[in-house]
Amino acid sequence: IIYVFNYPVGPTTVSMAADFWTRSDIVQVVQKHRQWLIIALREKDLPTNPELLSDWESNYDAAVKRLRQASINVPLAIDAPQYGLDTGNLALRGSDRVLADPRQNLLLNINAWWPNVTFDAIRSNITAATNAALPLLIGEFSAYAQQSPQCTSVAFDYTTLLQVAQDTLTGWQAWSWGDASNYPCGTLDMTHGGKFANLSGWGLDVAVTNTNSIRNTSEPSTFTPGRGCR
């Protein structure tokens, strides 16, 4: 799962990401490795105003169609409104986004950076989308919900998120592995230096020790080398 996150000129818009993916040289790379790829179209510069949800819809619909017109037919993942946080509007409008994809091969990504949420709120945020039978992906979460410019983080009940994801059979990714450090916000790294041996705290819990951790719930792909590839 790969995405373009930032350009030298500032935050990447989804139209800028589409510019990148539809370059002829990039299309060739995607075509070569299409069997293994999911492309995430990330929007880091879209206004979060509820009145501008139509911008979210039109921006993503246009970007997805551009990639399809460039013969990029791999699964695409798009962010929920409000930088991936708004599961309520995703539940209401997500089906239309899937139908707007000429291939109807879309994942809907949420980023679980919700501050000060309860167990019930976390469950509600996830089930709002899963009850709508949407192809949901939890693309980002950690043990912290948000950070100020000084990187003082608010604790997040990630163990509940893991439980709800398992209960609803929702796939997830933790943020982040740490090989590309989030310095100075190191609390968001689940490991240091990108090494399994350096997992600690919430990262070790998410990867290994929690009942709903990667080790305890994941099923290795048959395509993974050394795991019964066929």
Disulfide bonds with the S-S distance in Angstrom:
Cys151-Cys185 2.11
